[in-house]
């Protein structure tokens, strides 16, 4: 009996030792390795606007005699690298860099495969070989040190890809973890402006609040036919005529896109004028963006409806496209408005978009500022300081007081909605 016990103990020891060797010696030896430098790049800002990740920072005390620089995602399990081009500027021994100068450009996150990745800067050097005219290419990898206040950031891809992405920092560098998503999130938020007490503009016996809801429902129907997941900020039954449409508090127009983790927000509005000849539609956007999508949206609306864009030149950046950030004089007016009412001032800057639906849905990328300074009077956007925001557009459908615009908005509504929906579908890659 004692012999059997001794044999079992020996086998247990051998088994335990074998397991320890397998887990701590054999398996680590099979994992891919990457030789990483000790010096780190300092990340001063990173964010996700729409579907793209952007980051910026600086690396000091670096050999600036390099041929090229890019950002890589390294899969520690497979050893594979995914490379992304970045912008950079050499300053003697320092290098400043970012992924893009446009907030809606950068690393497109939705088509990256599931897995755990580590982020590195990769410097490419060309060095001459001894006794040879040929040059040898070498790479040096530098970790990223997140110095921002955003310790962890979560992004949800479109429902077509249905992935959940978490960006954080480990002991050595920033990491990106991508897995299947099980949370209930949306792709697009559609906002029919006005509603409740606010009927908005009026013309030819029609209210803006009714027209925008009709258009939003039409666009929603067409998007959902392609399996785009859509959330409305209001429905036919969500507001009584005596209700006010909250803007910033939980469930408010400007924060719903944050709550449902949408990638895009489209707000519909309509205009009116005492002059019935004034006409035209327009697209309002955030600043510092790539305008390709906006231009395509304008082109498709014109093609489908034969409408013209508005002739206003104030804040126009392109045909039918407008971007309006606060000016210094507008900031002063804004502060005076709050001061007259005894409100605490907000941190309004020239980086703040003038239109609150664009500004407050975009977090730090669009200069959101409605914090908890005046909760009773204004409300609180608890996402104002978010580094994840919806790419937002306000579509002014045209003038209800102009017969041509009115006909397009009411009688040619299907074509109008199709032009908008098809452009969104193409952008989302559905």
C-alpha positions as CSV (number, residue, x, y, z in Angstrom):
1,X,0.0,0.0,0.0
2,X,2.9,2.4,0.9
3,X,4.5,1.6,-2.4
4,X,1.4,2.5,-4.3
5,X,1.1,5.8,-2.4
6,X,4.7,6.6,-3.1
7,X,4.2,5.9,-6.8
8,X,1.1,8.1,-6.9
9,X,3.0,11.0,-5.2
10,X,5.9,10.7,-7.6
11,X,3.5,10.7,-10.6
12,X,1.7,13.7,-9.1
13,X,5.0,15.6,-8.8
14,X,6.1,14.6,-12.3
15,X,2.7,15.6,-13.6
16,X,2.7,18.9,-11.8
17,X,6.2,19.6,-13.0
18,X,5.3,18.7,-16.6
19,X,2.3,21.0,-16.4
20,X,4.4,23.8,-15.0
21,X,7.0,23.3,-17.8
22,X,4.3,23.2,-20.5
23,X,2.6,26.4,-19.2
24,X,5.6,28.5,-18.3
25,X,8.4,27.2,-20.5
26,X,7.1,25.4,-23.6
27,X,4.1,27.6,-24.4
28,X,5.9,30.9,-24.0
29,X,8.6,29.6,-26.2
30,X,6.0,29.0,-29.0
31,X,4.5,32.5,-28.8
32,X,5.7,35.1,-31.3
33,X,7.9,37.8,-29.9
34,X,8.6,41.3,-30.9
35,X,11.8,43.2,-29.9
36,X,10.5,46.5,-28.4
37,X,12.6,49.6,-27.5
38,X,12.5,51.0,-24.0
39,X,11.7,54.5,-25.0
40,X,8.0,55.2,-25.3
41,X,5.8,57.5,-27.4
42,X,3.6,59.8,-25.3
43,X,0.0,59.7,-26.5
44,X,-1.6,63.1,-25.7
45,X,-5.0,62.6,-27.4
46,X,-7.0,59.7,-28.8
47,X,-10.6,59.5,-29.8
48,X,-13.1,57.8,-32.1
49,X,-15.4,60.0,-34.3
50,X,-17.9,58.0,-36.3
51,X,-16.1,54.8,-37.3
52,X,-12.5,56.0,-37.2
53,X,-9.8,56.0,-34.5
54,X,-7.4,58.9,-34.3
55,X,-4.5,59.5,-32.0
56,X,-1.7,62.0,-31.6
57,X,1.4,62.3,-29.6
58,X,5.2,62.8,-29.5
59,X,8.3,60.6,-29.1
60,X,11.4,62.3,-27.7
61,X,15.1,61.4,-27.9
62,X,14.8,59.5,-31.1
63,X,17.2,58.9,-34.0
64,X,15.4,61.1,-36.5
65,X,17.4,59.8,-39.4
66,X,14.6,57.3,-40.4
67,X,13.1,56.6,-43.8
68,X,9.5,56.1,-42.7
69,X,7.2,55.9,-39.7
70,X,3.9,54.1,-39.3
71,X,1.6,52.7,-36.6
72,X,1.3,49.0,-36.3
73,X,-1.1,46.7,-34.5
74,X,0.7,43.5,-33.4
75,X,-1.3,40.3,-32.7
76,X,0.6,38.7,-29.9
77,X,-1.0,35.3,-30.6
78,X,-0.3,35.1,-34.4
79,X,2.6,37.4,-34.6
80,X,1.0,39.2,-37.5
81,X,1.3,43.0,-38.0
82,X,-1.3,45.4,-39.4
83,X,0.2,48.6,-40.6
84,X,-1.3,52.1,-40.7
85,X,0.1,55.2,-42.3
86,X,0.4,58.2,-40.1
87,X,1.4,61.9,-40.3
88,X,4.6,62.9,-38.6
89,X,7.0,65.9,-38.3
90,X,10.6,65.6,-37.3
91,X,12.0,68.1,-34.8
92,X,15.7,67.4,-34.3
93,X,15.5,64.5,-31.8
94,X,11.7,64.6,-31.3
95,X,8.9,63.4,-33.6
96,X,5.3,64.6,-33.4
97,X,2.7,62.4,-35.1
98,X,-1.0,61.8,-35.6
99,X,-3.1,59.4,-37.7
100,X,-5.1,62.1,-39.5
101,X,-5.7,65.9,-39.4
102,X,-9.4,65.1,-40.1
103,X,-11.5,63.9,-37.1
104,X,-13.6,61.5,-39.2
105,X,-10.5,59.9,-40.8
106,X,-7.9,57.6,-39.3
107,X,-8.0,53.9,-38.6
108,X,-11.3,52.4,-39.8
109,X,-12.1,50.1,-37.0
110,X,-15.0,48.0,-38.3
111,X,-13.1,45.7,-40.6
112,X,-10.3,44.7,-38.3
113,X,-10.4,41.0,-37.3
114,X,-11.1,39.8,-33.8
115,X,-8.1,39.4,-31.6
116,X,-5.9,41.1,-29.0
117,X,-3.5,43.7,-30.4
118,X,-0.7,45.8,-29.1
119,X,0.0,49.2,-30.6
120,X,3.5,50.3,-31.6
121,X,5.3,53.0,-33.6
122,X,7.5,51.4,-36.2
123,X,10.5,53.3,-37.5
124,X,12.1,52.2,-40.7
125,X,15.9,52.7,-41.1
126,X,18.0,52.2,-44.1
127,X,21.6,51.4,-43.1
128,X,24.6,50.8,-45.4
129,X,26.2,47.4,-45.2
130,X,29.9,47.2,-44.5
131,X,32.0,46.8,-47.7
132,X,28.9,47.0,-49.8
133,X,26.8,49.5,-51.7
134,X,23.6,47.8,-50.7
135,X,21.5,49.1,-47.8
136,X,19.9,47.0,-45.2
137,X,16.4,47.7,-43.9
138,X,15.8,47.6,-40.1
139,X,12.8,48.4,-38.0
140,X,12.5,49.6,-34.5
141,X,9.3,49.3,-32.5
142,X,8.4,51.8,-29.7
143,X,5.5,51.3,-27.3
144,X,2.7,53.9,-26.7
145,X,2.2,55.4,-23.3
146,X,-1.3,56.8,-22.9
147,X,-1.0,60.0,-21.0
148,X,-4.7,61.1,-21.4
149,X,-7.4,60.9,-18.8
150,X,-9.1,58.1,-20.9
151,X,-7.9,54.9,-19.3
152,X,-10.2,52.7,-21.3
153,X,-12.4,53.4,-24.3
154,X,-15.1,51.2,-25.7
155,X,-16.3,51.3,-29.3
156,X,-19.0,49.3,-31.0
157,X,-18.8,48.6,-34.7
158,X,-21.8,48.7,-37.0
159,X,-24.2,45.8,-36.5
160,X,-23.0,44.3,-39.8
161,X,-19.6,43.5,-38.2
162,X,-21.1,43.3,-34.7
163,X,-17.9,43.6,-32.7
164,X,-16.9,45.3,-29.5
165,X,-13.6,47.1,-29.3
166,X,-11.8,48.0,-26.1
167,X,-8.7,50.3,-26.1
168,X,-6.6,50.4,-22.9
169,X,-3.1,50.4,-21.6
170,X,-1.1,47.4,-20.3
171,X,2.2,47.5,-18.6
172,X,4.1,48.3,-21.7
173,X,1.9,49.8,-24.4
174,X,-1.7,50.6,-25.6
175,X,-3.8,47.7,-26.5
176,X,-6.8,47.0,-28.7
177,X,-9.1,44.1,-27.9
178,X,-11.7,43.1,-30.4
179,X,-14.4,40.5,-29.7
180,X,-18.0,39.6,-30.7
181,X,-20.6,42.0,-29.4
182,X,-23.5,41.0,-27.3
183,X,-24.8,44.4,-26.3
184,X,-27.8,46.2,-27.8
185,X,-26.4,49.1,-29.8
186,X,-27.4,51.0,-33.0
187,X,-25.7,52.1,-36.2
188,X,-27.5,55.3,-36.9
189,X,-29.7,57.9,-35.0
190,X,-32.2,59.9,-37.0
191,X,-33.5,63.1,-35.4
192,X,-36.7,64.7,-36.6
193,X,-36.2,68.2,-35.4
194,X,-38.9,70.1,-33.4
195,X,-41.8,68.2,-31.9
196,X,-44.2,68.7,-29.0
197,X,-44.7,72.4,-28.2
198,X,-42.2,73.4,-30.8
199,X,-43.8,73.1,-34.2
200,X,-40.9,74.7,-36.0
201,X,-41.1,76.4,-39.3
202,X,-44.4,76.5,-41.3
203,X,-45.3,76.9,-44.9
204,X,-48.2,76.0,-47.2
205,X,-50.1,74.8,-44.1
206,X,-47.5,72.3,-43.0
207,X,-45.4,72.3,-39.9
208,X,-41.7,71.5,-39.8
209,X,-42.2,69.0,-36.9
210,X,-44.5,66.9,-39.1
211,X,-42.4,67.0,-42.2
212,X,-39.2,66.0,-40.4
213,X,-40.8,63.1,-38.7
214,X,-42.2,61.9,-42.0
215,X,-38.8,62.1,-43.7
216,X,-37.1,60.4,-40.7
217,X,-39.5,57.5,-40.9
218,X,-39.0,57.2,-44.7
219,X,-35.2,57.1,-44.3
220,X,-35.5,54.7,-41.4
221,X,-37.6,52.3,-43.5
222,X,-35.1,52.3,-46.3
223,X,-32.1,51.9,-44.1
224,X,-33.7,49.0,-42.2
225,X,-34.4,47.2,-45.5
226,X,-30.6,46.9,-45.7
227,X,-30.3,45.7,-42.1
228,X,-29.0,49.0,-40.8
229,X,-30.0,49.4,-37.1
230,X,-31.8,52.7,-36.7
231,X,-32.9,54.7,-33.6
232,X,-35.3,57.7,-33.8
233,X,-34.9,60.5,-31.2
234,X,-38.7,60.8,-31.3
235,X,-41.7,58.9,-32.7
236,X,-45.3,59.9,-33.5
237,X,-46.3,58.8,-30.0
238,X,-43.3,60.0,-27.9
239,X,-44.3,63.6,-27.5
240,X,-47.6,65.3,-26.7
241,X,-48.4,68.7,-28.1
242,X,-47.8,70.2,-24.6
243,X,-44.4,68.4,-24.2
244,X,-40.9,70.0,-24.6
245,X,-38.3,67.9,-26.3
246,X,-35.4,67.6,-23.9
247,X,-32.0,68.2,-25.4
248,X,-29.2,67.2,-23.0
249,X,-30.6,65.1,-20.1
250,X,-31.0,61.3,-20.3
251,X,-32.9,60.5,-23.4
252,X,-32.4,64.0,-24.8
253,X,-32.0,64.7,-28.5
254,X,-28.3,65.4,-28.4
255,X,-27.3,62.5,-26.2
256,X,-29.3,59.6,-27.5
257,X,-26.6,58.8,-30.0
258,X,-24.2,58.4,-27.1
259,X,-26.6,56.3,-25.2
260,X,-27.2,53.8,-28.0
261,X,-23.5,53.9,-29.2
262,X,-24.5,55.0,-32.7
263,X,-21.8,55.7,-35.3
264,X,-23.8,58.4,-37.2
265,X,-26.4,61.0,-36.4
266,X,-28.6,62.7,-39.0
267,X,-30.9,65.5,-37.9
268,X,-33.6,66.7,-40.2
269,X,-35.0,70.3,-40.3
270,X,-36.8,72.6,-42.7
271,X,-36.9,76.3,-43.1
272,X,-39.3,79.1,-44.0
273,X,-39.1,82.7,-45.2
274,X,-41.4,85.6,-45.8
275,X,-39.9,85.7,-49.3
276,X,-41.3,82.7,-51.2
277,X,-38.5,82.8,-53.8
278,X,-35.8,81.9,-51.3
279,X,-35.1,78.2,-51.6
280,X,-32.6,75.4,-51.3
281,X,-31.4,72.7,-49.0
282,X,-28.1,72.4,-47.1
283,X,-25.9,70.1,-45.1
284,X,-24.3,71.3,-41.8
285,X,-21.3,69.5,-40.5
286,X,-18.6,69.4,-37.8
287,X,-15.3,71.2,-38.5
288,X,-12.0,69.5,-39.4
289,X,-13.6,66.6,-41.3
290,X,-13.2,65.0,-44.6
291,X,-16.1,66.3,-46.7
292,X,-16.3,63.5,-49.2
293,X,-19.5,62.0,-47.6
294,X,-21.1,65.5,-47.4
295,X,-20.4,66.2,-51.0
296,X,-21.8,62.8,-52.0
297,X,-24.9,63.5,-50.0
298,X,-25.4,66.8,-51.8
299,X,-24.8,65.3,-55.2
300,X,-27.3,62.5,-54.6
301,X,-30.1,64.8,-53.3
302,X,-29.6,67.1,-56.3
303,X,-29.7,64.1,-58.7
304,X,-32.8,62.5,-57.2
305,X,-34.9,65.6,-56.5
306,X,-33.6,68.3,-58.9
307,X,-33.4,70.6,-55.9
308,X,-30.9,73.4,-55.6
309,X,-28.7,74.1,-52.6
310,X,-29.2,77.3,-50.6
311,X,-27.4,80.4,-51.9
312,X,-26.2,81.5,-48.5
313,X,-22.5,82.1,-48.3
314,X,-22.2,82.4,-44.5
315,X,-20.1,79.5,-43.1
316,X,-20.2,77.7,-46.5
317,X,-17.2,75.4,-47.1
318,X,-18.4,73.9,-50.4
319,X,-21.4,73.6,-52.6
320,X,-24.4,73.0,-50.2
321,X,-22.1,72.3,-47.2
322,X,-21.8,74.5,-44.2
323,X,-19.6,74.4,-41.0
324,X,-20.1,76.8,-38.2
325,X,-17.9,76.9,-35.1
326,X,-18.3,79.7,-32.5
327,X,-16.4,82.9,-33.4
328,X,-14.9,85.0,-30.7
329,X,-17.7,87.5,-30.9
330,X,-20.3,84.8,-30.7
331,X,-18.6,83.4,-27.6
332,X,-18.9,86.8,-26.0
333,X,-22.6,87.0,-26.9
334,X,-23.0,83.5,-25.5
335,X,-21.4,84.4,-22.2
336,X,-23.4,87.6,-22.0
337,X,-26.6,85.6,-22.5
338,X,-25.8,83.3,-19.6
339,X,-24.5,86.1,-17.4
340,X,-27.8,88.0,-17.8
341,X,-29.7,85.0,-16.5
342,X,-27.3,84.3,-13.6
343,X,-26.1,81.1,-15.1
344,X,-22.6,79.8,-14.6
345,X,-20.4,80.1,-17.7
346,X,-19.5,77.2,-19.9
347,X,-16.2,76.4,-21.6
348,X,-17.1,77.6,-25.0
349,X,-14.2,77.9,-27.5
350,X,-13.7,78.4,-31.2
351,X,-13.5,74.5,-31.3
352,X,-17.1,74.3,-30.3
353,X,-19.6,73.8,-33.0
354,X,-22.4,76.4,-33.0
355,X,-25.2,73.9,-33.7
356,X,-25.8,71.9,-30.5
357,X,-27.0,68.7,-32.2
358,X,-23.5,68.4,-33.9
359,X,-21.6,69.8,-30.9
360,X,-23.1,67.8,-28.0
361,X,-23.2,64.5,-29.9
362,X,-19.5,64.6,-30.8
363,X,-17.9,65.0,-27.3
364,X,-14.4,66.5,-27.3
365,X,-14.1,66.2,-31.1
366,X,-16.8,68.9,-31.6
367,X,-16.2,71.0,-28.5
368,X,-19.2,69.9,-26.5
369,X,-19.5,72.0,-23.3
370,X,-22.9,71.4,-21.6
371,X,-21.6,70.0,-18.3
372,X,-23.3,70.2,-14.9
373,X,-22.9,73.9,-14.5
374,X,-26.6,74.7,-14.9
375,X,-28.5,71.5,-14.4
376,X,-31.9,73.0,-13.5
377,X,-31.9,75.7,-16.2
378,X,-30.1,73.9,-19.1
379,X,-29.7,70.3,-18.3
380,X,-26.6,68.0,-18.2
381,X,-24.9,66.2,-21.1
382,X,-23.0,63.6,-19.1
383,X,-21.2,62.7,-22.4
384,X,-19.9,66.2,-23.1
385,X,-16.3,65.1,-22.3
386,X,-16.5,61.8,-24.2
387,X,-13.7,60.8,-26.6
388,X,-16.2,58.7,-28.6
389,X,-18.8,60.6,-30.6
390,X,-21.3,60.1,-33.5
391,X,-20.4,61.7,-36.8
392,X,-23.2,64.2,-37.0
393,X,-24.9,66.0,-39.9
394,X,-27.9,68.4,-40.0
395,X,-29.9,68.2,-43.2
396,X,-32.0,71.2,-43.9
397,X,-34.5,69.8,-46.3
398,X,-35.4,73.1,-47.9
399,X,-38.0,75.9,-47.5
400,X,-41.6,75.0,-46.8
401,X,-42.6,78.5,-48.1
402,X,-41.0,77.9,-51.5
403,X,-43.2,75.8,-53.9
404,X,-40.4,73.9,-55.6
405,X,-38.8,72.9,-52.2
406,X,-42.2,72.1,-50.7
407,X,-43.1,69.8,-53.6
408,X,-39.8,67.9,-53.3
409,X,-40.2,67.6,-49.5
410,X,-43.8,66.5,-49.6
411,X,-44.7,65.0,-53.0
412,X,-41.3,63.6,-54.0
413,X,-40.5,62.4,-50.5
414,X,-39.7,58.8,-51.4
415,X,-37.0,60.0,-53.9
416,X,-35.6,62.5,-51.3
417,X,-35.5,59.8,-48.6
418,X,-33.9,57.3,-51.0
419,X,-31.1,59.8,-51.9
420,X,-30.3,60.2,-48.2
421,X,-30.6,56.6,-47.3
422,X,-28.5,55.2,-50.2
423,X,-25.7,57.6,-49.4
424,X,-25.7,56.5,-45.8
425,X,-25.8,52.8,-46.8
426,X,-22.8,53.3,-49.1
427,X,-20.9,55.1,-46.3
428,X,-21.6,52.3,-43.8
429,X,-20.5,49.7,-46.4
430,X,-23.8,47.8,-46.1
